[in-house]
Amino acid sequence: MTSIVPAGSHLIANLPYNIATVIITNLLNFPGHFSSITVMVQKEVGERICAKPGTKFYSALSVLMASCFDAFAGPIVKPGNFFPKPKVDSILIKLLPKNDPLPPRILAVLKQVVFCTFNSRRKMLRNSLLNLPEITPGTLLFLEKSSGIDFSRRPQELGIQEFIKLTRTYVENILR
């Protein structure tokens, strides 16, 4: 990345809707590389990126993006503003990198934790977290007590800091 785009650059793009999520999630690997990222995406994708805990659009994508960026939703752009006209509304979003990026190992495990929990978003954490490596009923109880997070909650109820705390506790006490 550094040989193509200098650090501190501002990324501005109208992303192809069919691969926008893939491109954006790959930017997680370079959180401090850009000063800002401003992209036009399909409205539903933008709403998921900017969603807050407990809202309808809060998802794994929301948590992962919030772990590295502060996301801001801009204006909605109607199909009539494009040629050819898409069949969906678009939205402009701005991503600003956080000042304290997560270490690569924590970010990698955070992805595992988030996808594990949101793959079963209707299940309580105590049920979905059993799918993580090295988690048994005993280690799950230890993880719940050590993290201070109530595992009867569902993933859409946890904020980004709770996901990070859960991940750090998992890495430091179970994965080592």
N, CA, C and O of each residue as an XYZ file, in Angstrom:
704
protein
N       0.822     -1.192      0.000
C       0.000      0.000      0.000
C       0.860      1.248      0.000
O       0.541      2.211     -0.696
N       1.927      1.256      0.751
C       2.708      2.483      0.867
C       3.399      2.854     -0.431
O       3.655      4.035     -0.666
N       3.707      1.892     -1.277
C       4.371      2.239     -2.534
C       3.396      2.838     -3.544
O       3.824      3.542     -4.458
N       2.107      2.579     -3.402
C       1.117      3.099     -4.337
C       0.507      4.396     -3.823
O       0.375      5.370     -4.565
N       0.141      4.396     -2.556
C      -0.537      5.544     -1.964
C       0.261      5.993     -0.747
O       0.452      5.210      0.183
N       0.729      7.237     -0.736
C       1.499      7.702      0.420
C       0.644      7.776      1.689
O      -0.556      8.044      1.627
N       1.272      7.537      2.826
C       0.572      7.646      4.110
C       0.032      9.060      4.267
O       0.644     10.032      3.823
N      -1.129      9.153      4.909
C      -1.749     10.454      5.119
C      -2.653     10.897      3.984
O      -3.206     11.997      4.022
N      -2.807     10.064      2.991
C      -3.656     10.412      1.844
C      -5.130     10.407      2.226
O      -5.532      9.799      3.218
N      -5.913     11.089      1.427
C      -7.371     11.080      1.571
C      -7.909     10.218      0.440
O      -7.640     10.478     -0.733
N      -8.659      9.204      0.795
C      -9.254      8.314     -0.195
C     -10.677      8.771     -0.458
O     -11.472      8.900      0.473
N     -11.004      9.017     -1.721
C     -12.348      9.419     -2.120
C     -12.746      8.526     -3.287
O     -12.028      8.444     -4.284
N     -13.909      7.847     -3.162
C     -14.293      6.909     -4.218
C     -15.795      6.678     -4.242
O     -16.479      6.785     -3.224
N     -16.281      6.364     -5.415
C     -17.637      5.850     -5.601
C     -17.432      4.358     -5.825
O     -17.066      3.937     -6.923
N     -17.665      3.563     -4.794
C     -17.332      2.140     -4.858
C     -18.389      1.336     -5.610
O     -19.584      1.606     -5.488
N     -17.945      0.348     -6.390
C     -18.912     -0.548     -7.037
C     -19.706     -1.275     -5.947
O     -19.127     -1.877     -5.044
N     -21.017     -1.212     -6.041
C     -21.856     -1.717     -4.960
C     -21.675     -3.204     -4.706
O     -21.824     -3.652     -3.569
N     -21.362     -3.973     -5.725
C     -21.251     -5.424     -5.534
C     -19.992     -5.845     -4.776
O     -19.922     -6.972     -4.286
N     -18.999     -4.963     -4.669
C     -17.779     -5.318     -3.935
C     -17.393     -4.273     -2.885
O     -16.294     -4.330     -2.332
N     -18.275     -3.333     -2.609
C     -17.960     -2.252     -1.663
C     -17.614     -2.784     -0.276
O     -16.661     -2.312      0.344
N     -18.366     -3.752      0.214
C     -18.111     -4.279      1.551
C     -16.744     -4.941      1.632
O     -16.044     -4.794      2.634
N     -16.360     -5.657      0.606
C     -15.043     -6.309      0.579
C     -13.937     -5.261      0.597
O     -12.973     -5.388      1.353
N     -14.069     -4.238     -0.221
C     -13.056     -3.178     -0.265
C     -12.953     -2.483      1.087
O     -11.855     -2.280      1.605
N     -14.097     -2.121      1.653
C     -14.097     -1.386      2.916
C     -13.521     -2.223      4.048
O     -12.751     -1.710      4.861
N     -13.876     -3.500      4.117
C     -13.333     -4.327      5.202
C     -11.829     -4.546      5.028
O     -11.122     -4.743      6.016
N     -11.336     -4.515      3.806
C      -9.888     -4.613      3.603
C      -9.165     -3.370      4.107
O      -7.980     -3.438      4.434
N      -9.854     -2.245      4.173
C      -9.249     -1.020      4.702
C      -8.962     -1.138      6.197
O      -8.177     -0.362      6.741
N      -9.593     -2.106      6.863
C      -9.309     -2.338      8.281
C      -7.838     -2.682      8.504
O      -7.303     -2.454      9.589
N      -7.190     -3.227      7.486
C      -5.785     -3.598      7.594
C      -4.858     -2.390      7.517
O      -3.658     -2.509      7.763
N      -5.412     -1.221      7.173
C      -4.609     -0.006      7.024
C      -5.273      1.174      7.747
O      -5.449      2.233      7.146
N      -5.642      1.013      9.016
C      -6.446      2.049      9.671
C      -5.756      3.398      9.780
O      -6.424      4.427      9.676
N      -4.463      3.434      9.984
C      -3.763      4.698     10.133
C      -3.137      5.209      8.858
O      -2.490      6.256      8.860
N      -3.317      4.491      7.774
C      -2.655      4.880      6.532
C      -3.304      6.101      5.880
O      -2.614      6.936      5.294
N      -4.627      6.202      5.983
C      -5.342      7.302      5.352
C      -5.734      8.345      6.391
O      -6.069      8.004      7.525
N      -5.692      9.611      6.004
C      -6.178     10.678      6.894
C      -7.691     10.644      6.966
O      -8.284     10.901      8.014
N      -8.304     10.326      5.847
C      -9.755     10.175      5.805
C     -10.129      9.317      4.609
O      -9.382      9.206      3.638
N     -11.303      8.715      4.708
C     -11.850      7.909      3.619
C     -13.283      8.379      3.419
O     -14.092      8.337      4.345
N     -13.589      8.821      2.222
C     -14.939      9.260      1.895
C     -15.390      8.438      0.696
O     -14.788      8.495     -0.377
N     -16.464      7.669      0.894
C     -16.923      6.774     -0.168
C     -18.431      6.847     -0.344
O     -19.179      7.089      0.603
N     -18.855      6.631     -1.580
C     -20.273      6.490     -1.912
C     -20.534      4.990     -1.986
O     -19.855      4.256     -2.704
N     -21.533      4.556     -1.227
C     -21.889      3.141     -1.205
C     -23.406      3.006     -1.256
O     -24.135      3.989     -1.122
N     -23.863      1.787     -1.449
C     -25.294      1.507     -1.389
C     -25.793      1.906     -0.001
O     -25.110      1.669      0.996
N     -26.967      2.506      0.066
C     -27.508      3.048      1.321
C     -27.495      2.019      2.448
O     -27.105      2.350      3.567
N     -27.905      0.795      2.187
C     -27.973     -0.225      3.227
C     -26.588     -0.551      3.787
O     -26.448     -0.794      4.985
N     -25.579     -0.558      2.939
C     -24.207     -0.818      3.392
C     -23.736      0.338      4.273
O     -23.158      0.117      5.337
N     -23.982      1.558      3.832
C     -23.607      2.729      4.618
C     -24.294      2.762      5.966
O     -23.688      3.140      6.969
N     -25.568      2.366      5.996
C     -26.295      2.332      7.267
C     -25.703      1.292      8.211
O     -25.652      1.515      9.420
N     -25.256      0.161      7.674
C     -24.625     -0.862      8.518
C     -23.265     -0.380      9.035
O     -22.912     -0.637     10.186
N     -22.511      0.311      8.195
C     -21.200      0.814      8.614
C     -21.334      1.820      9.746
O     -20.535      1.804     10.682
N     -22.318      2.681      9.678
C     -22.490      3.772     10.647
C     -23.416      3.436     11.811
O     -23.617      4.276     12.688
N     -23.981      2.240     11.843
C     -24.983      1.879     12.854
C     -24.403      1.833     14.264
O     -23.228      1.529     14.467
N     -25.255      2.142     15.218
C     -24.907      2.112     16.642
C     -25.533      0.875     17.291
O     -26.502      0.323     16.770
N     -24.975      0.436     18.439
C     -25.520     -0.745     19.121
C     -27.017     -0.612     19.394
O     -27.515      0.464     19.724
N     -27.716     -1.735     19.246
C     -29.135     -1.782     19.538
C     -30.034     -1.311     18.405
O     -31.257     -1.397     18.510
N     -29.444     -0.814     17.326
C     -30.261     -0.364     16.207
C     -30.449     -1.491     15.203
O     -29.745     -2.501     15.240
N     -31.393     -1.305     14.322
C     -31.764     -2.320     13.331
C     -30.598     -2.709     12.413
O     -30.489     -3.869     12.017
N     -29.736     -1.763     12.076
C     -28.662     -2.024     11.120
C     -27.333     -2.429     11.762
O     -26.368     -2.718     11.055
N     -27.276     -2.451     13.107
C     -26.032     -2.803     13.799
C     -25.664     -4.236     13.462
O     -26.479     -5.149     13.599
N     -24.420     -4.426     13.016
C     -23.994     -5.732     12.504
C     -22.505     -5.933     12.756
O     -21.839     -5.087     13.352
N     -22.005     -7.055     12.294
C     -20.573     -7.321     12.375
C     -19.791     -6.221     11.668
O     -18.751     -5.786     12.161
N     -20.279     -5.772     10.527
C     -19.611     -4.697      9.796
C     -19.548     -3.425     10.635
O     -18.533     -2.730     10.620
N     -20.604     -3.112     11.356
C     -20.632     -1.919     12.222
C     -19.529     -1.997     13.273
O     -18.793     -1.033     13.486
N     -19.422     -3.148     13.924
C     -18.442     -3.330     14.995
C     -17.024     -3.253     14.443
O     -16.173     -2.564     15.004
N     -16.774     -3.956     13.353
C     -15.419     -3.968     12.799
C     -14.988     -2.585     12.341
O     -13.855     -2.174     12.589
N     -15.873     -1.870     11.682
C     -15.510     -0.525     11.222
C     -15.285      0.396     12.415
O     -14.362      1.210     12.397
N     -16.116      0.283     13.452
C     -15.971      1.130     14.638
C     -14.700      0.809     15.421
O     -14.240      1.630     16.215
N     -14.133     -0.371     15.207
C     -12.900     -0.720     15.912
C     -11.706      0.065     15.374
O     -10.714      0.243     16.080
N     -11.792      0.527     14.150
C     -10.676      1.244     13.529
C     -11.007      2.671     13.091
O     -10.115      3.506     12.945
N     -12.286      2.939     12.886
C     -12.682      4.236     12.331
C     -13.874      4.830     13.075
O     -14.688      4.113     13.657
N     -13.954      6.151     13.040
C     -15.179      6.849     13.405
C     -15.915      7.058     12.092
O     -15.362      7.636     11.156
N     -17.157      6.593     12.015
C     -17.924      6.642     10.760
C     -19.023      7.689     10.855
O     -19.711      7.805     11.869
N     -19.170      8.441      9.782
C     -20.177      9.494      9.717
C     -20.977      9.348      8.428
O     -20.410      9.247      7.340
N     -22.294      9.337      8.564
C     -23.164      9.244      7.390
C     -23.386     10.635      6.823
O     -23.625     11.592      7.560
N     -23.304     10.731      5.521
C     -23.562     11.988      4.833
C     -24.919     11.940      4.157
O     -25.823     11.242      4.615
N     -25.059     12.674      3.079
C     -26.360     12.731      2.408
C     -26.701     11.448      1.649
O     -25.826     10.716      1.188
N     -27.995     11.211      1.542
C     -28.496     10.112      0.716
C     -28.597     10.652     -0.715
O     -29.055     11.772     -0.942
N     -28.166      9.841     -1.655
C     -28.175     10.245     -3.059
C     -29.151      9.329     -3.803
O     -29.005      8.106     -3.786
N     -30.119      9.919     -4.438
C     -31.170      9.171     -5.144
C     -30.654      8.639     -6.488
O     -29.707      9.186     -7.054
N     -31.280      7.572     -6.993
C     -30.840      6.962     -8.255
C     -30.821      7.923     -9.445
O     -30.002      7.761    -10.350
N     -31.706      8.917     -9.458
C     -31.766      9.851    -10.583
C     -30.517     10.700    -10.762
O     -30.371     11.378    -11.779
N     -29.620     10.672     -9.792
C     -28.376     11.436     -9.888
C     -27.273     10.689    -10.619
O     -26.165     11.207    -10.759
N     -27.558      9.481    -11.085
C     -26.553      8.656    -11.765
C     -27.036      8.264    -13.149
O     -28.236      8.239    -13.421
N     -26.087      7.961    -14.012
C     -26.407      7.357    -15.299
C     -25.407      6.244    -15.535
O     -24.201      6.490    -15.508
N     -25.869      5.040    -15.763
C     -27.264      4.617    -15.698
C     -27.756      4.626    -14.248
O     -26.960      4.569    -13.311
N     -29.063      4.699    -14.082
C     -29.666      4.770    -12.752
C     -29.543      3.421    -12.042
O     -29.928      2.389    -12.591
N     -29.006      3.434    -10.822
C     -29.038      2.180    -10.046
C     -30.466      1.956     -9.530
O     -31.309      2.850     -9.616
N     -30.724      0.784     -9.006
C     -32.062      0.465     -8.502
C     -32.190      0.767     -7.009
O     -33.233      0.512     -6.407
N     -31.126      1.311     -6.414
C     -31.110      1.560     -4.973
C     -30.616      2.972     -4.681
O     -29.987      3.615     -5.521
N     -30.916      3.438     -3.473
C     -30.373      4.709     -3.009
C     -28.913      4.512     -2.625
O     -28.483      3.401     -2.315
N     -28.162      5.599     -2.649
C     -26.754      5.591     -2.255
C     -26.589      6.524     -1.066
O     -27.471      7.326     -0.762
N     -25.450      6.409     -0.401
C     -25.141      7.306      0.712
C     -23.641      7.578      0.711
O     -22.831      6.712      0.383
N     -23.304      8.784      1.083
C     -21.910      9.176      1.213
C     -21.522      8.967      2.671
O     -22.220      9.435      3.572
N     -20.426      8.276      2.908
C     -19.953      8.088      4.280
C     -18.506      8.545      4.391
O     -17.738      8.483      3.431
N     -18.157      9.003      5.577
C     -16.786      9.430      5.843
C     -16.250      8.605      6.998
O     -16.922      8.433      8.015
N     -15.045      8.099      6.840
C     -14.372      7.309      7.866
C     -13.103      8.035      8.281
O     -12.263      8.370      7.445
N     -12.973      8.271      9.571
C     -11.766      8.888     10.109
C     -11.073      7.871     11.005
O     -11.706      7.302     11.895
N      -9.771      7.632     10.782
C      -9.084      6.620     11.580
C      -9.013      7.004     13.055
O      -8.852      8.173     13.404
N      -9.137      5.997     13.905
C      -9.007      6.218     15.356
C      -7.534      6.506     15.658
O      -6.644      6.046     14.943
N      -7.293      7.262     16.712
C      -5.924      7.626     17.095
C      -5.145      6.455     17.684
O      -3.915      6.442     17.643
N      -5.854      5.476     18.229
C      -5.201      4.344     18.878
C      -5.622      3.033     18.220
O      -6.474      2.318     18.748
N      -5.024      2.710     17.059
C      -5.439      1.482     16.361
C      -5.148      0.237     17.195
O      -4.206      0.194     17.986
N      -5.983     -0.762     16.989
C      -5.796     -2.031     17.691
C      -4.560     -2.744     17.159
O      -4.260     -2.654     15.969
N      -3.842     -3.449     18.023
C      -2.735     -4.272     17.532
C      -3.273     -5.321     16.551
O      -4.403     -5.784     16.706
N      -2.478     -5.697     15.550
C      -2.954     -6.651     14.532
C      -3.535     -7.937     15.098
O      -4.542     -8.427     14.588
N      -2.928     -8.496     16.140
C      -3.454     -9.758     16.696
C      -4.832     -9.551     17.318
O      -5.724    -10.379     17.136
N      -5.009     -8.469     18.039
C      -6.309     -8.189     18.669
C      -7.352     -7.970     17.577
O      -8.474     -8.465     17.688
N      -6.996     -7.235     16.524
C      -7.932     -7.002     15.425
C      -8.316     -8.319     14.752
O      -9.486     -8.528     14.431
N      -7.350     -9.205     14.537
C      -7.637    -10.499     13.896
C      -8.586    -11.337     14.752
O      -9.519    -11.948     14.230
N      -8.352    -11.366     16.055
C      -9.224    -12.157     16.941
C     -10.573    -11.459     17.098
O     -11.600    -12.126     17.214
N     -10.584    -10.121     17.103
C     -11.846     -9.386     17.161
C     -12.736     -9.791     15.986
O     -13.940     -9.987     16.157
N     -12.153     -9.914     14.804
C     -12.927    -10.357     13.634
C     -13.564    -11.720     13.898
O     -14.737    -11.931     13.588
N     -12.786    -12.647     14.473
C     -13.319    -13.976     14.796
C     -14.479    -13.877     15.771
O     -15.526    -14.488     15.561
N     -14.296    -13.110     16.836
C     -15.315    -12.981     17.881
C     -16.585    -12.372     17.296
O     -17.690    -12.861     17.533
N     -16.413    -11.307     16.535
C     -17.565    -10.594     15.967
C     -18.333    -11.480     14.993
O     -19.559    -11.569     15.069
N     -17.623    -12.134     14.081
C     -18.319    -12.995     13.123
C     -18.966    -14.191     13.826
O     -20.062    -14.613     13.456
N     -18.294    -14.730     14.829
C     -18.853    -15.859     15.583
C     -20.163    -15.459     16.248
O     -21.132    -16.218     16.216
N     -20.201    -14.280     16.848
C     -21.410    -13.871     17.557
C     -22.508    -13.410     16.604
O     -23.676    -13.742     16.810
N     -22.162    -12.661     15.577
C     -23.197    -12.154     14.676
C     -23.708    -13.214     13.698
O     -24.769    -13.034     13.099
N     -22.975    -14.310     13.526
C     -23.504    -15.405     12.705
C     -24.735    -16.016     13.351
O     -25.560    -16.638     12.684
N     -24.845    -15.830     14.655
C     -26.012    -16.313     15.405
C     -26.564    -15.156     16.214
O     -26.693    -15.255     17.434
N     -26.890    -14.065     15.550
C     -27.236    -12.823     16.245
C     -28.447    -12.937     17.163
O     -28.605    -12.116     18.067
N     -29.294    -13.920     16.956
C     -30.457    -14.087     17.832
C     -30.116    -14.900     19.083
O     -30.896    -14.945     20.034
N     -28.946    -15.540     19.072
C     -28.526    -16.332     20.231
C     -27.849    -15.438     21.261
O     -27.291    -14.390     20.934
N     -27.913    -15.880     22.511
C     -27.176    -15.195     23.559
C     -25.686    -15.464     23.354
O     -25.305    -16.472     22.759
N     -24.858    -14.565     23.847
C     -23.409    -14.716     23.708
C     -22.921    -16.054     24.253
O     -22.025    -16.667     23.672
N     -23.497    -16.514     25.360
C     -23.019    -17.764     25.968
C     -23.177    -18.954     25.012
O     -22.444    -19.937     25.124
N     -24.110    -18.872     24.090
C     -24.292    -19.964     23.126
C     -23.416    -19.789     21.890
O     -22.829    -20.755     21.404
N     -23.325    -18.571     21.383
C     -22.553    -18.371     20.152
C     -21.045    -18.417     20.399
O     -20.297    -18.864     19.529
N     -20.586    -17.965     21.562
C     -19.147    -17.954     21.836
C     -18.562    -19.356     22.001
O     -17.345    -19.526     21.928
N     -19.399    -20.351     22.218
C     -18.909    -21.731     22.310
C     -18.279    -22.204     21.004
O     -17.586    -23.221     20.985
N     -18.513    -21.476     19.913
C     -17.943    -21.844     18.614
C     -16.529    -21.310     18.412
O     -15.904    -21.604     17.393
N     -16.016    -20.535     19.356
C     -14.647    -20.024     19.244
C     -13.639    -21.111     19.602
O     -13.947    -22.000     20.396
N     -12.437    -21.053     19.026
C     -11.388    -22.023     19.387
C     -11.062    -21.960     20.880
O     -11.003    -20.883     21.473
N     -10.853    -23.123     21.468
C     -10.431    -23.300     22.857
C     -11.471    -22.845     23.885
O     -11.141    -22.641     25.053
N     -12.716    -22.687     23.455
C     -13.775    -22.330     24.397
C     -14.559    -23.587     24.754
O     -15.067    -24.300     23.889
N     -14.639    -23.830     26.045
C     -15.428    -24.920     26.605
C     -16.423    -24.274     27.575
O     -16.307    -23.080     27.853
N     -17.379    -25.015     28.087
C     -18.269    -24.405     29.082
C     -17.509    -23.792     30.266
O     -17.906    -22.750     30.786
N     -16.429    -24.432     30.685
C     -15.636    -23.902     31.807
C     -14.900    -22.622     31.449
O     -14.926    -21.657     32.213
N     -14.240    -22.605     30.287
C     -13.526    -21.387     29.884
C     -14.505    -20.268     29.557
O     -14.181    -19.091     29.718
N     -15.705    -20.627     29.098
C     -16.725    -19.619     28.808
C     -17.154    -18.910     30.089
O     -17.306    -17.688     30.104
N     -17.347    -19.668     31.153
C     -17.722    -19.081     32.438
C     -16.604    -18.167     32.941
O     -16.868    -17.071     33.435
N     -15.355    -18.620     32.815
C     -14.203    -17.809     33.209
C     -14.162    -16.516     32.386
O     -13.917    -15.440     32.931
N     -14.399    -16.623     31.079
C     -14.373    -15.462     30.187
C     -15.463    -14.460     30.568
O     -15.242    -13.249     30.542
N     -16.626    -14.969     30.917
C     -17.727    -14.084     31.309
C     -17.375    -13.323     32.588
O     -17.581    -12.112     32.670
N     -16.848    -14.034     33.579
C     -16.495    -13.380     34.845
C     -15.326    -12.408     34.656
O     -15.342    -11.307     35.205
N     -14.326    -12.807     33.893
C     -13.138    -11.969     33.697
C     -13.427    -10.706     32.895
O     -12.867     -9.646     33.171
N     -14.301    -10.825     31.907
C     -14.604     -9.666     31.057
C     -15.635     -8.741     31.701
O     -15.711     -7.557     31.371
N     -16.431     -9.295     32.627
C     -17.475     -8.488     33.249
C     -18.662     -8.232     32.335
O     -19.472     -7.344     32.600
N     -18.767     -9.003     31.264
C     -19.864     -8.851     30.301
C     -20.877     -9.958     30.541
O     -20.512    -11.128     30.656
N     -22.129     -9.594     30.616
C     -23.217    -10.549     30.833
C     -23.464    -11.318     29.530
O     -23.913    -10.741     28.540
N     -23.172    -12.610     29.537
C     -23.292    -13.424     28.330
C     -24.720    -13.847     28.023
O     -24.941    -14.624     27.094
N     -25.691    -13.355     28.780
C     -27.084    -13.595     28.396
C     -27.531    -12.532     27.383
O     -28.642    -12.598     26.857
N     -26.671    -11.568     27.117
C     -26.966    -10.537     26.118
C     -26.730    -11.081     24.713
O     -26.097    -12.121     24.527
N     -27.252    -10.355     23.736
C     -27.079    -10.710     22.331
C     -26.062     -9.761     21.702
O     -25.861     -8.658     22.210
N     -25.417    -10.166     20.606
C     -24.327     -9.336     20.060
C     -24.736     -7.912     19.696
O     -23.934     -6.990     19.841
N     -25.955     -7.718     19.232
C     -26.368     -6.377     18.823
C     -26.540     -5.430     20.007
O     -26.764     -4.235     19.819
N     -26.435     -5.961     21.233
C     -26.553     -5.135     22.437
C     -25.200     -4.645     22.945
O     -25.148     -3.755     23.794
N     -24.102     -5.214     22.436
C     -22.766     -4.848     22.908
C     -22.198     -3.689     22.094
O     -22.343     -3.640     20.873
N     -21.555     -2.768     22.784
C     -20.857     -1.679     22.113
C     -19.472     -2.122     21.687
O     -19.018     -3.207     22.051
N     -18.808     -1.286     20.922
C     -17.481     -1.634     20.401
C     -16.480     -1.854     21.542
O     -15.667     -2.776     21.474
N     -16.528     -1.025     22.580
C     -15.572     -1.189     23.674
C     -15.787     -2.513     24.410
O     -14.831     -3.116     24.898
N     -17.029     -2.960     24.489
C     -17.297     -4.261     25.120
C     -16.760     -5.394     24.252
O     -16.219     -6.366     24.779
N     -16.900     -5.287     22.935
C     -16.335     -6.312     22.053
C     -14.815     -6.344     22.172
O     -14.214     -7.418     22.176
N     -14.198     -5.181     22.266
C     -12.739     -5.125     22.396
C     -12.304     -5.712     23.743
O     -11.331     -6.463     23.809
N     -13.021     -5.371     24.809
C     -12.699     -5.922     26.130
C     -12.848     -7.440     26.132
O     -11.988     -8.147     26.657
N     -13.920     -7.937     25.554
C     -14.146     -9.377     25.447
C     -13.004    -10.040     24.675
O     -12.496    -11.085     25.080
N     -12.609     -9.429     23.571
C     -11.536     -9.985     22.739
C     -10.207     -9.981     23.468
O      -9.482    -10.975     23.442
N      -9.882     -8.884     24.112
C      -8.612     -8.809     24.855
C      -8.576     -9.855     25.980
O      -7.550    -10.502     26.195
N      -9.683    -10.017     26.685
C      -9.761    -11.007     27.764
C      -9.575    -12.409     27.203
O      -8.873    -13.232     27.791
N     -10.202    -12.679     26.074
C     -10.080    -13.980     25.402
C      -8.629    -14.238     24.987
O      -8.097    -15.323     25.224
N      -7.998    -13.253     24.376
C      -6.614    -13.407     23.901
C      -5.652    -13.588     25.085
O      -4.802    -14.478     25.069
N      -5.794    -12.747     26.097
C      -4.834    -12.749     27.205
C      -4.996    -13.929     28.151
O      -4.024    -14.345     28.781
N      -6.209    -14.483     28.265
C      -6.437    -15.529     29.267
C      -6.692    -16.909     28.695
O      -6.485    -17.907     29.385
N      -7.133    -16.990     27.456
C      -7.488    -18.297     26.903
C      -6.572    -18.669     25.737
O      -6.057    -19.787     25.697
N      -6.363    -17.768     24.803
C      -5.516    -18.086     23.644
C      -4.035    -18.009     23.982
O      -3.246    -18.847     23.544
N      -3.664    -17.008     24.757
C      -2.270    -16.731     25.138
C      -1.390    -16.850     23.977
O      -0.181    -16.654     24.097
